[in-house]
Amino acid sequence: RIASVSKPITSAAIASLVKSGDMKFDDPLVDFLTPSERALLHPQLRTVTIKQILSHRGGWDRERSSDPMFETVEIGKALHLGRPATQEELIKFVLRRPPDFEPGTKYAYSNFGYCLLGRVIERVSKQPYGEFVKTTLFPHSTGPSLDLGKTLTVQRNESKYYVLPKRFVTGVVPGVLGQRVQTQYGGWCIENLDSHGGWISSAEDLVRFADSFNSPASSSFLTEPIVSEIFSNPTGDERDVFYGYGWLVRRVKGGSQVNTWHNGSLPGTSTLLVRRHDGLNWAVLFNTRDGKDSKNLSTLIDPLIHRSVSRVKDWSK
């Protein structure tokens, strides 16, 4: 499970649809909603654009209103369903609420926004989200190493996930609903997380994906102008660290080059994908989350890899 390293993948899927001319980054979200979603959409959300959602500026702030992607039981109760809400029901529930801030005015990390982008991809491509991503971005991926994760089933070649010390919670998915389960196997629904945190992958597939951004002219889903926009500062200011379209970006060498990366974190997994200004890429995937002093393992290993890579003077040896 690569958790939020799924977001650069979803961003690239949107980019591929922009490249093909099927949509634009500036398009409003409302253009891609179903009639029933459009009918209940809160008026303040009618101006939200795809690029605002990509850069976490769409109006949803989990620090203010919590993260609906992990609240299917609570939303089900609010809707008087007698069961956890489906992804479709969750989306409608959130879209009718006022945003946490005026869209476009600030950055606030939003899993829900990327859930919406997955639905946009499905409606524009007329394919299931996972199928479109695999055939468009990963046509050479071998076997089951890249797929959408399952909450209760460990797929062939997939890791087993550990939360230490063991943590038990009440299950929220069919099959273990209401039962006592380990949090990484039923404490949340990975199927609902698809486009913001639901992929499983190998490190090799992720590095090949990252390398596509180094040569956009030969990529089937990127162009140089699209890559430039993905890694541009959405506010246009001169800050050195910001969130672009699905990637964190840090300016280096006086701002003429950038490092880009994303990490991911869920109970039982900690992940990191890095693209460096010198053309080197790497991915690190752990099947548990916490290291020393309960710090995220991807956070702990990140500076160590940068230092190790910088010591290598000749990669041909």
C-alpha positions in Angstrom: 0.0 0.0 0.0 1.5 3.3 -1.1 -1.1 5.5 0.6 -0.8 9.2 -0.5 1.9 8.5 -3.0 -1.3 7.7 -5.0 -1.8 11.4 -5.4 1.0 12.0 -8.0 -0.6 9.1 -9.9 -4.0 10.7 -10.0 -2.5 14.0 -11.0 -0.7 12.3 -13.9 -4.0 10.7 -15.0 -5.6 14.2 -15.1 -2.6 15.4 -17.0 -3.0 12.7 -19.6 -6.6 13.8 -20.2 -5.4 17.4 -20.5 -2.8 16.3 -23.0 -5.4 14.5 -25.1 -7.6 17.6 -25.1 -10.5 16.0 -23.2 -10.3 18.5 -20.4 -8.3 21.5 -19.0 -6.7 22.2 -15.6 -8.9 25.3 -15.5 -12.2 23.5 -15.9 -14.7 23.9 -13.1 -15.5 20.8 -11.0 -19.2 21.4 -11.6 -18.8 20.4 -15.3 -18.0 16.9 -14.3 -20.6 16.3 -11.6 -23.7 14.1 -12.1 -27.1 15.9 -12.3 -27.9 14.8 -8.7 -24.5 16.0 -7.4 -24.9 19.3 -9.3 -28.4 19.8 -7.8 -27.2 19.6 -4.2 -23.8 21.3 -4.7 -23.2 24.1 -2.2 -23.2 27.5 -4.1 -19.7 28.4 -2.8 -18.3 25.3 -4.5 -19.5 26.1 -8.0 -16.3 28.0 -8.8 -13.9 25.3 -7.7 -11.5 24.3 -10.5 -9.6 21.1 -11.2 -6.3 22.8 -10.6 -7.4 24.2 -7.3 -8.3 20.6 -6.2 -5.0 19.3 -7.5 -3.1 21.8 -5.4 -5.3 21.3 -2.3 -7.0 24.7 -2.6 -10.5 23.5 -3.2 -12.1 24.6 0.1 -11.9 21.5 2.2 -9.8 21.5 5.4 -9.6 18.3 7.4 -8.3 20.2 10.4 -11.6 22.1 10.6 -14.2 19.6 9.5 -12.3 16.3 9.8 -11.5 13.8 7.0 -14.7 12.3 5.5 -12.8 9.6 3.7 -12.3 7.9 7.1 -15.8 8.6 8.4 -18.1 6.2 6.5 -19.7 5.0 9.7 -20.4 8.5 11.0 -21.7 9.7 7.6 -23.9 6.6 7.4 -25.5 7.5 10.7 -26.0 11.1 9.7 -27.8 9.9 6.6 -29.8 7.4 8.6 -28.6 4.5 6.4 -28.1 1.9 9.1 -24.7 1.1 7.5 -21.5 2.8 6.5 -21.8 5.3 3.6 -20.6 4.3 0.2 -18.1 6.5 -1.7 -21.0 7.9 -3.8 -23.0 8.7 -0.7 -20.0 10.2 1.1 -19.3 12.5 -1.9 -22.9 13.8 -2.0 -22.9 14.3 1.8 -19.8 16.5 1.6 -20.7 18.4 -1.6 -23.8 19.8 0.0 -21.9 21.4 2.9 -20.4 24.8 2.8 -16.6 24.7 2.2 -14.2 25.3 5.1 -12.7 28.3 3.3 -13.3 30.2 0.2 -11.9 28.1 -2.7 -8.6 29.2 -4.0 -7.6 31.4 -1.0 -5.4 28.9 0.9 -3.8 25.6 1.0 -5.3 22.7 3.1 -4.4 19.1 2.4 -7.6 17.3 1.2 -8.0 13.6 0.6 -11.6 14.3 -0.3 -10.5 16.6 -3.2 -8.5 13.8 -4.7 -11.4 11.4 -4.3 -13.4 13.8 -6.5 -10.5 13.8 -9.1 -10.9 10.0 -9.4 -14.5 10.5 -10.3 -13.6 13.2 -12.8 -11.1 10.8 -14.5 -13.8 8.1 -14.7 -16.4 10.4 -16.2 -14.0 11.9 -18.8 -12.3 8.7 -19.8 -15.5 6.6 -19.5 -13.4 3.9 -17.8 -13.1 2.8 -14.2 -10.5 4.9 -12.5 -8.1 2.0 -11.8 -8.3 0.6 -15.3 -7.6 4.0 -16.9 -4.6 4.5 -14.7 -3.1 1.1 -15.4 -3.5 1.2 -19.1 -2.5 4.9 -19.5 0.3 5.4 -17.0 1.6 1.9 -16.3 1.2 -0.1 -19.5 4.4 -2.1 -18.9 3.7 -2.9 -15.2 4.1 -6.7 -14.7 1.4 -8.8 -13.0 -0.3 -7.7 -9.8 2.5 -5.4 -8.5 0.4 -2.4 -9.3 -3.3 -2.5 -8.5 -5.9 -0.9 -6.3 -5.7 -2.3 -2.8 -8.3 -4.4 -1.0 -9.2 -3.8 2.7 -9.4 -7.5 3.8 -7.5 -9.4 1.1 -3.7 -9.4 0.8 -3.1 -9.9 -2.9 -0.4 -12.1 -4.5 3.0 -10.5 -4.0 1.5 -7.9 -1.6 3.1 -7.3 1.8 1.5 -8.1 5.1 1.0 -4.9 7.1 2.0 -4.4 10.8 0.9 -1.9 13.4 3.1 -2.2 16.5 2.0 -2.4 19.2 -1.1 -4.1 17.8 -4.1 -1.8 17.7 -7.7 -3.1 17.6 -10.7 -1.1 16.5 -14.3 -1.8 15.3 -14.5 -3.0 11.7 -16.2 -0.6 9.2 -16.4 -2.7 6.1 -18.7 -5.7 5.1 -17.3 -8.9 6.4 -16.0 -7.5 9.6 -18.5 -4.7 10.2 -18.9 -4.2 14.0 -16.3 -6.8 14.8 -13.0 -6.3 16.6 -10.2 -6.1 14.0 -6.6 -4.9 13.7 -6.9 -1.4 12.4 -4.9 -2.0 9.1 -7.4 -4.8 8.1 -10.9 -3.3 8.4 -10.5 -0.2 10.5 -11.0 1.9 7.4 -12.0 1.2 3.8 -9.1 1.3 1.3 -11.5 0.8 -1.6 -12.9 4.3 -0.9 -9.4 5.8 -0.9 -8.6 4.7 -4.5 -7.6 8.0 -6.1 -6.0 9.6 -3.0 -4.5 6.7 -1.2 -5.6 3.3 -2.5 -2.9 2.0 -4.7 -0.5 -0.9 -4.1 2.8 -0.8 -6.0 6.4 -1.9 -6.2 9.2 0.6 -5.8 10.3 -0.3 -9.3 7.0 0.7 -10.9 7.0 4.0 -8.9 10.6 4.9 -10.0 9.7 4.2 -13.7 6.6 6.4 -13.2 8.7 9.2 -11.7 11.2 8.9 -14.5 8.5 9.8 -17.0 8.7 13.4 -15.7 12.4 13.6 -16.6 11.6 13.0 -20.3 8.1 14.4 -21.0 8.7 14.6 -24.7 8.9 10.8 -24.9 6.0 10.3 -22.5 2.6 9.0 -23.6 0.8 11.1 -21.0 2.9 14.2 -20.4 4.3 17.2 -22.3 6.9 19.7 -21.3 4.4 22.6 -20.7 2.2 20.2 -18.6 5.1 19.2 -16.5 6.1 22.8 -16.0 2.5 23.6 -14.8 2.4 20.6 -12.5 5.5 21.8 -10.7 4.6 25.5 -10.7 3.6 27.4 -7.6 -0.2 27.9 -7.7 0.0 31.2 -5.9 2.8 32.5 -8.2 4.9 33.8 -5.2 8.6 33.2 -4.6 8.3 30.8 -1.7 10.8 27.9 -1.9 8.5 25.0 -0.8 5.0 24.5 -2.0 2.4 22.0 -3.2 2.0 21.9 -7.0 -0.4 19.5 -8.8 0.0 16.2 -6.8 3.6 16.8 -5.8 5.4 18.7 -3.1 8.1 21.0 -4.6 11.2 22.5 -3.3 13.3 25.1 -5.2 17.0 24.4 -5.2 20.1 26.0 -6.8 18.7 29.5 -6.6 15.3 28.5 -7.8 16.4 27.3 -11.2 15.8 23.6 -10.4 13.4 21.7 -8.1 13.2 18.6 -6.0 9.7 17.1 -6.1 8.3 14.3 -3.8 5.4 12.8 -2.0 5.1 10.7 1.0 2.3 8.4 2.2 1.1 7.2 5.6 -1.5 4.8 6.8 -1.7 2.4 9.7 0.7 -0.4 8.5 2.5 1.6 5.8 4.9 4.4 5.2 6.1 5.4 1.8 8.2 8.0 -0.1 8.7 8.9 -3.8 11.4 11.4 -4.6 12.5 13.1 -7.9 15.7 15.1 -7.5 16.9 18.0 -9.5 19.9 16.0 -10.7 17.7 13.4 -12.4 17.9 10.8 -9.7 14.6 9.2 -8.5 13.9 6.7 -5.7 11.0 5.1 -3.9 10.9 3.6 -0.4 8.1 1.5 0.8 7.7 0.2 4.4 5.0 -2.2 5.6 4.7 -0.5 9.0 4.5 3.2 9.8 6.3 4.2 13.0 10.0 4.2 13.8 12.0 5.7 16.6 10.1 8.0 18.9 6.9 7.1 16.9 8.2 9.1 13.9 7.1 8.2 10.5 9.6 5.9 8.8 9.6 7.8 5.5 10.4 11.0 7.3 13.3 9.3 9.1 14.9 7.7 6.0 14.5 10.7 3.7 17.5 12.8 4.7 19.6 9.6 5.0 19.0 8.7 1.4 19.7 12.2 0.2 23.0 12.2 2.0 23.9 8.7 0.7 23.1 9.6 -2.9 25.0 12.8 -2.7 28.2 10.9 -1.7 28.2 9.0 -5.0 30.4 10.8 -7.5 30.3 8.3 -10.4 27.2 6.2 -11.0 28.9 4.2 -13.8 31.1 2.3 -11.3 
